[in-house]
C-alpha cells in the first residue's frame, strides 16, 4: 500500500481535500512509486464517501490534455470482453478529469515482477499472452484500436489479467505530433509508427503486446533476442518488427499461446510443461480459460494480491454525503 498524494475538491467531514476526487476518497496509490516503468495515468484505489463502492480511479498526468484523456475514457466504456477494464464512472461536466471502474484485487505487471523476484514463468507469460490477445481480438472486432498496451496497463488478478489505460497514446498527443519521450508513454512498448506521430492502428497493438510479453518474460520491453524463452523467441521477435506488415495477426498468437490438440483440457504439453493444450474444437474463450487455471500465477503474486485485498477491505474512511457523478 502506498500513500496518496493527489486529489481535488474541498475537505468535508474530516476528509482532507488532498484525499478527495469527485465522490471518492482515496485509500492508496495503485502503482509503486519506486517503479521505473512509465505509468500513463495516476491510479488510486478509492472508496465512495458512503463506503458502498470501492473503485480503481484514474486521473491524467500533468501535461496531459484533460479533454483527450476524458474522450478516451468515454470511448473505453464500449469495450467488451472479460479481460478489458473500461471506465464505468466519469467526471461530470465542469469537474477536474477522472474516471473510475469497479475495484478488483490486482497488481500492475511491473509490481508482479518485483514481488515474484524477476521475470515470470513461461506458463504465466503464455496465459497472459492468450488473454490479452483475446481482449484485443474483441476490441479490433469492434473497430477499436487500443493504443495503450504497456506493462503498466496490465493488471494481474487471480482469474486473469485486465487491460487498462485505453487510448493513452492518443491522449498523450494528437496524430501528426511526435510522441517519443512524452510522460507516461513507455518507449519500449510504443510502436515506432506511433512514436513518430502516426495514427494508431491494430498492428500497433500487436507490437505493444509483444513488448509487454517480452517484459513479462525478461523484465525488459526490448530485450535481446536470446534473452527471450526459446519457445516464444520467434513470435515475440515478429511482434516487435518495425515494419507493421511483418507483424503476426492476433489469431496466430492465440494459436501459439493456446495450441489445440485432441487431449484433455488443461493437460500439459508432453514435451513442454509450460504449455497447456485444449481440445481442437475449443473457441477463443475456452482456450484462454484453460490457461488461467490454478497455478497460472506464482505463489508470491497470489499472496500479494490477497494482501492488497485485505488492506483495502480494512481501510477506514470518514463517511459523508457527496454529489454523485454520471454513471450509465
SULGI-V536376 format. One record per residue. N is the residue number from 1. SS is DSSP state (alpha for helix, beta for strand, coil for the rest). NEAR is the number of other C-alpha atoms within 10 Angstrom. D_CENTER is the distance of its C-alpha to the mean C-alpha in Angstrom with 1 decimal. Layout:
n=N ss=SS near=NEAR d_center=D_CENTER
n=N ss=SS near=NEAR d_center=D_CENTER
This chain:
n=1 ss=coil near=14 d_center=18.7
n=2 ss=beta near=12 d_center=19.0
n=3 ss=coil near=13 d_center=21.5
n=4 ss=coil near=16 d_center=20.6
n=5 ss=coil near=11 d_center=22.1
n=6 ss=coil near=15 d_center=21.5
n=7 ss=coil near=19 d_center=22.5
n=8 ss=coil near=17 d_center=24.9
n=9 ss=coil near=15 d_center=27.8
n=10 ss=coil near=14 d_center=31.0
n=11 ss=coil near=12 d_center=31.7
n=12 ss=beta near=15 d_center=32.7
n=13 ss=coil near=10 d_center=34.5
n=14 ss=coil near=10 d_center=33.6
n=15 ss=beta near=17 d_center=29.9
n=16 ss=coil near=14 d_center=29.7
n=17 ss=alpha near=15 d_center=28.5
n=18 ss=alpha near=16 d_center=25.9
n=19 ss=alpha near=20 d_center=24.1
n=20 ss=beta near=23 d_center=24.1
n=21 ss=beta near=27 d_center=21.8
n=22 ss=coil near=24 d_center=23.1
n=23 ss=coil near=19 d_center=24.1
n=24 ss=beta near=24 d_center=21.9
n=25 ss=beta near=29 d_center=22.8
n=26 ss=beta near=28 d_center=20.3
n=27 ss=beta near=23 d_center=20.2
n=28 ss=beta near=20 d_center=18.1
n=29 ss=beta near=21 d_center=15.5
n=30 ss=coil near=23 d_center=12.1
n=31 ss=coil near=21 d_center=11.9
n=32 ss=coil near=16 d_center=14.9
n=33 ss=coil near=11 d_center=17.1
n=34 ss=coil near=7 d_center=18.5
n=35 ss=coil near=12 d_center=15.5
n=36 ss=coil near=8 d_center=16.4
n=37 ss=coil near=20 d_center=12.9
n=38 ss=coil near=17 d_center=12.6
n=39 ss=coil near=22 d_center=10.3
n=40 ss=coil near=28 d_center=10.5
n=41 ss=beta near=22 d_center=11.6
n=42 ss=beta near=17 d_center=13.3
n=43 ss=beta near=23 d_center=11.6
n=44 ss=beta near=27 d_center=14.1
n=45 ss=beta near=26 d_center=14.9
n=46 ss=beta near=30 d_center=18.0
n=47 ss=beta near=26 d_center=20.7
n=48 ss=beta near=22 d_center=23.1
n=49 ss=coil near=23 d_center=26.5
n=50 ss=coil near=15 d_center=28.1
n=51 ss=coil near=15 d_center=25.9
n=52 ss=coil near=8 d_center=25.0
n=53 ss=coil near=12 d_center=21.3
n=54 ss=beta near=22 d_center=18.4
n=55 ss=beta near=22 d_center=15.3
n=56 ss=beta near=22 d_center=12.1
n=57 ss=beta near=28 d_center=13.6
n=58 ss=beta near=27 d_center=12.6
n=59 ss=beta near=23 d_center=15.3
n=60 ss=beta near=24 d_center=15.8
n=61 ss=coil near=17 d_center=16.7
n=62 ss=coil near=11 d_center=20.5
n=63 ss=coil near=9 d_center=21.6
n=64 ss=coil near=19 d_center=19.0
n=65 ss=coil near=15 d_center=20.9
n=66 ss=alpha near=18 d_center=20.3
n=67 ss=alpha near=13 d_center=21.5
n=68 ss=alpha near=19 d_center=19.1
n=69 ss=alpha near=25 d_center=16.2
n=70 ss=alpha near=21 d_center=17.6
n=71 ss=alpha near=13 d_center=18.3
n=72 ss=alpha near=20 d_center=14.8
n=73 ss=alpha near=27 d_center=14.0
n=74 ss=alpha near=17 d_center=17.0
n=75 ss=alpha near=14 d_center=16.1
n=76 ss=alpha near=22 d_center=12.7
n=77 ss=coil near=18 d_center=15.1
n=78 ss=coil near=13 d_center=16.4
n=79 ss=coil near=21 d_center=13.4
n=80 ss=coil near=16 d_center=14.4
n=81 ss=coil near=16 d_center=13.5
n=82 ss=coil near=16 d_center=12.6
n=83 ss=coil near=23 d_center=9.0
n=84 ss=beta near=24 d_center=8.2
n=85 ss=coil near=25 d_center=7.9
n=86 ss=coil near=24 d_center=10.5
n=87 ss=coil near=27 d_center=12.6
n=88 ss=coil near=18 d_center=15.7
n=89 ss=beta near=21 d_center=17.9
n=90 ss=beta near=23 d_center=18.6
n=91 ss=coil near=21 d_center=21.1
n=92 ss=coil near=15 d_center=24.6
n=93 ss=coil near=9 d_center=26.6
n=94 ss=coil near=6 d_center=28.0
n=95 ss=coil near=13 d_center=25.4
n=96 ss=coil near=17 d_center=23.3
n=97 ss=coil near=22 d_center=19.8
n=98 ss=coil near=23 d_center=17.2
n=99 ss=beta near=25 d_center=15.2
n=100 ss=beta near=25 d_center=14.0
n=101 ss=beta near=19 d_center=12.7
n=102 ss=beta near=18 d_center=14.2
n=103 ss=coil near=18 d_center=13.4
n=104 ss=coil near=18 d_center=12.4
n=105 ss=coil near=19 d_center=13.1
n=106 ss=coil near=25 d_center=10.1
n=107 ss=beta near=26 d_center=9.5
n=108 ss=beta near=22 d_center=7.1
n=109 ss=alpha near=23 d_center=7.8
n=110 ss=alpha near=26 d_center=10.6
n=111 ss=alpha near=23 d_center=12.1
n=112 ss=alpha near=24 d_center=12.2
n=113 ss=alpha near=20 d_center=14.2
n=114 ss=alpha near=16 d_center=16.3
n=115 ss=alpha near=17 d_center=17.1
n=116 ss=alpha near=18 d_center=17.9
n=117 ss=coil near=11 d_center=20.0
n=118 ss=coil near=14 d_center=18.8
n=119 ss=coil near=19 d_center=17.2
n=120 ss=coil near=22 d_center=16.2
n=121 ss=coil near=17 d_center=18.7
n=122 ss=alpha near=20 d_center=19.0
n=123 ss=alpha near=22 d_center=18.7
n=124 ss=alpha near=22 d_center=15.2
n=125 ss=alpha near=24 d_center=14.2
n=126 ss=alpha near=27 d_center=16.0
n=127 ss=alpha near=28 d_center=14.4
n=128 ss=alpha near=27 d_center=10.8
n=129 ss=alpha near=25 d_center=12.2
n=130 ss=alpha near=27 d_center=14.0
n=131 ss=alpha near=30 d_center=11.4
n=132 ss=alpha near=26 d_center=9.1
n=133 ss=alpha near=26 d_center=12.5
n=134 ss=alpha near=24 d_center=13.6
n=135 ss=alpha near=25 d_center=10.9
n=136 ss=alpha near=27 d_center=11.8
n=137 ss=alpha near=21 d_center=15.4
n=138 ss=alpha near=18 d_center=15.5
n=139 ss=alpha near=20 d_center=14.1
n=140 ss=alpha near=18 d_center=16.6
n=141 ss=alpha near=11 d_center=19.2
n=142 ss=coil near=12 d_center=18.8
n=143 ss=coil near=11 d_center=19.5
n=144 ss=coil near=19 d_center=16.2
n=145 ss=coil near=20 d_center=14.6
n=146 ss=coil near=28 d_center=10.9
n=147 ss=coil near=25 d_center=11.7
n=148 ss=coil near=28 d_center=8.5
n=149 ss=coil near=30 d_center=6.8
n=150 ss=coil near=32 d_center=7.0
n=151 ss=alpha near=29 d_center=6.9
n=152 ss=alpha near=26 d_center=6.1
n=153 ss=alpha near=21 d_center=3.0
n=154 ss=beta near=25 d_center=2.3
n=155 ss=beta near=22 d_center=4.7
n=156 ss=beta near=23 d_center=8.0
n=157 ss=beta near=19 d_center=10.6
n=158 ss=coil near=19 d_center=14.1
n=159 ss=coil near=15 d_center=14.1
n=160 ss=beta near=21 d_center=11.1
n=161 ss=beta near=25 d_center=7.3
n=162 ss=beta near=24 d_center=5.3
n=163 ss=beta near=25 d_center=3.3
n=164 ss=coil near=25 d_center=4.0
n=165 ss=coil near=28 d_center=6.4
n=166 ss=coil near=27 d_center=8.5
n=167 ss=coil near=23 d_center=11.6
n=168 ss=alpha near=26 d_center=11.4
n=169 ss=alpha near=28 d_center=13.8
n=170 ss=alpha near=22 d_center=16.2
n=171 ss=alpha near=24 d_center=16.0
n=172 ss=alpha near=24 d_center=16.8
n=173 ss=coil near=16 d_center=20.0
n=174 ss=coil near=15 d_center=21.9
n=175 ss=coil near=17 d_center=22.7
n=176 ss=coil near=12 d_center=25.6
n=177 ss=coil near=14 d_center=24.6
n=178 ss=coil near=16 d_center=23.6
n=179 ss=coil near=23 d_center=20.1
n=180 ss=coil near=15 d_center=20.6
n=181 ss=coil near=10 d_center=20.5
n=182 ss=coil near=17 d_center=19.0
n=183 ss=coil near=17 d_center=17.3
n=184 ss=coil near=20 d_center=13.5
n=185 ss=coil near=24 d_center=13.3
n=186 ss=coil near=24 d_center=12.9
n=187 ss=coil near=20 d_center=16.2
n=188 ss=coil near=20 d_center=15.5
n=189 ss=coil near=28 d_center=12.7
n=190 ss=coil near=25 d_center=14.5
n=191 ss=coil near=28 d_center=16.8
n=192 ss=alpha near=20 d_center=20.4
n=193 ss=alpha near=17 d_center=21.5
n=194 ss=alpha near=21 d_center=18.9
n=195 ss=alpha near=22 d_center=19.8
n=196 ss=coil near=15 d_center=23.4
n=197 ss=coil near=18 d_center=22.7
n=198 ss=coil near=17 d_center=22.5
n=199 ss=coil near=17 d_center=21.0
n=200 ss=coil near=21 d_center=17.6
n=201 ss=coil near=18 d_center=18.4
n=202 ss=alpha near=19 d_center=16.9
n=203 ss=alpha near=22 d_center=17.9
n=204 ss=alpha near=28 d_center=15.9
n=205 ss=alpha near=25 d_center=12.7
n=206 ss=alpha near=29 d_center=14.5
n=207 ss=alpha near=28 d_center=15.1
n=208 ss=alpha near=25 d_center=11.6
n=209 ss=alpha near=29 d_center=10.7
n=210 ss=alpha near=28 d_center=13.8
n=211 ss=alpha near=29 d_center=13.1
n=212 ss=alpha near=30 d_center=9.8
n=213 ss=alpha near=27 d_center=11.9
n=214 ss=alpha near=31 d_center=14.8
n=215 ss=alpha near=25 d_center=13.2
n=216 ss=alpha near=27 d_center=12.5
n=217 ss=alpha near=25 d_center=16.1
n=218 ss=alpha near=20 d_center=17.9
n=219 ss=coil near=19 d_center=16.1
n=220 ss=coil near=20 d_center=16.5
n=221 ss=coil near=24 d_center=14.8
n=222 ss=coil near=18 d_center=18.3
n=223 ss=coil near=16 d_center=20.4
n=224 ss=coil near=12 d_center=23.9
n=225 ss=alpha near=14 d_center=24.3
n=226 ss=alpha near=8 d_center=26.2
n=227 ss=alpha near=14 d_center=23.5
n=228 ss=coil near=21 d_center=21.4
n=229 ss=coil near=16 d_center=22.3
n=230 ss=coil near=11 d_center=25.3
n=231 ss=coil near=14 d_center=24.2
n=232 ss=coil near=18 d_center=21.0
n=233 ss=alpha near=15 d_center=22.7
n=234 ss=alpha near=12 d_center=24.0
n=235 ss=alpha near=17 d_center=21.2
n=236 ss=alpha near=24 d_center=18.6
n=237 ss=alpha near=20 d_center=21.4
n=238 ss=alpha near=18 d_center=21.9
n=239 ss=alpha near=27 d_center=18.2
n=240 ss=coil near=26 d_center=18.9
n=241 ss=coil near=17 d_center=22.1
n=242 ss=coil near=14 d_center=23.0
n=243 ss=coil near=15 d_center=24.7
n=244 ss=alpha near=19 d_center=22.4
n=245 ss=alpha near=10 d_center=25.1
n=246 ss=alpha near=12 d_center=25.0
n=247 ss=coil near=20 d_center=21.4
n=248 ss=coil near=19 d_center=21.2
n=249 ss=coil near=15 d_center=20.3
n=250 ss=alpha near=24 d_center=17.4
n=251 ss=alpha near=14 d_center=20.2
n=252 ss=alpha near=13 d_center=21.5
n=253 ss=alpha near=21 d_center=18.3
n=254 ss=alpha near=23 d_center=18.3
n=255 ss=alpha near=13 d_center=22.0
n=256 ss=alpha near=17 d_center=21.4
n=257 ss=alpha near=27 d_center=18.7
n=258 ss=coil near=26 d_center=20.4
n=259 ss=coil near=17 d_center=24.1
n=260 ss=beta near=19 d_center=26.5
n=261 ss=coil near=16 d_center=29.9
n=262 ss=coil near=10 d_center=32.7
n=263 ss=coil near=13 d_center=32.0
n=264 ss=coil near=11 d_center=30.8
n=265 ss=coil near=19 d_center=27.2
n=266 ss=coil near=18 d_center=25.1
n=267 ss=beta near=16 d_center=28.0
n=268 ss=beta near=16 d_center=27.3
n=269 ss=coil near=15 d_center=28.3
n=270 ss=coil near=10 d_center=31.8
n=271 ss=coil near=7 d_center=31.4
n=272 ss=coil near=10 d_center=27.8
n=273 ss=coil near=11 d_center=26.7
n=274 ss=coil near=18 d_center=23.1
n=275 ss=coil near=22 d_center=23.2
n=276 ss=beta near=26 d_center=23.4
n=277 ss=beta near=22 d_center=25.4
n=278 ss=beta near=25 d_center=25.7
n=279 ss=coil near=18 d_center=28.5
n=280 ss=coil near=13 d_center=29.4
n=281 ss=coil near=11 d_center=29.2
n=282 ss=coil near=14 d_center=25.7
n=283 ss=coil near=11 d_center=23.3
n=284 ss=alpha near=18 d_center=19.7
n=285 ss=alpha near=14 d_center=18.6
n=286 ss=alpha near=14 d_center=21.3
n=287 ss=alpha near=28 d_center=20.6
n=288 ss=alpha near=26 d_center=16.9
n=289 ss=alpha near=18 d_center=18.1
n=290 ss=alpha near=20 d_center=20.7
n=291 ss=alpha near=29 d_center=18.3
n=292 ss=coil near=23 d_center=16.5
n=293 ss=coil near=14 d_center=19.8
n=294 ss=coil near=10 d_center=21.1
n=295 ss=coil near=12 d_center=20.4
n=296 ss=coil near=22 d_center=17.1
n=297 ss=coil near=25 d_center=15.9
n=298 ss=coil near=16 d_center=18.4
n=299 ss=alpha near=12 d_center=20.6
n=300 ss=alpha near=15 d_center=19.6
n=301 ss=alpha near=23 d_center=15.9
n=302 ss=alpha near=20 d_center=17.2
n=303 ss=alpha near=13 d_center=19.7
n=304 ss=alpha near=18 d_center=17.3
n=305 ss=alpha near=20 d_center=15.3
n=306 ss=alpha near=16 d_center=18.7
n=307 ss=alpha near=14 d_center=19.9
n=308 ss=alpha near=15 d_center=17.2
n=309 ss=alpha near=15 d_center=18.0
n=310 ss=alpha near=12 d_center=21.7
n=311 ss=alpha near=14 d_center=21.5
n=312 ss=alpha near=19 d_center=19.8
n=313 ss=alpha near=10 d_center=22.4
n=314 ss=alpha near=8 d_center=25.2
n=315 ss=coil near=11 d_center=24.4
n=316 ss=coil near=11 d_center=27.1
n=317 ss=coil near=17 d_center=27.3
n=318 ss=coil near=12 d_center=30.4
n=319 ss=coil near=16 d_center=30.7
n=320 ss=coil near=14 d_center=31.6
n=321 ss=coil near=11 d_center=31.8
n=322 ss=coil near=13 d_center=29.8
n=323 ss=coil near=8 d_center=29.3
n=324 ss=coil near=13 d_center=26.5
n=325 ss=coil near=15 d_center=24.2
n=326 ss=coil near=11 d_center=23.8
n=327 ss=beta near=11 d_center=22.0
n=328 ss=coil near=7 d_center=22.7
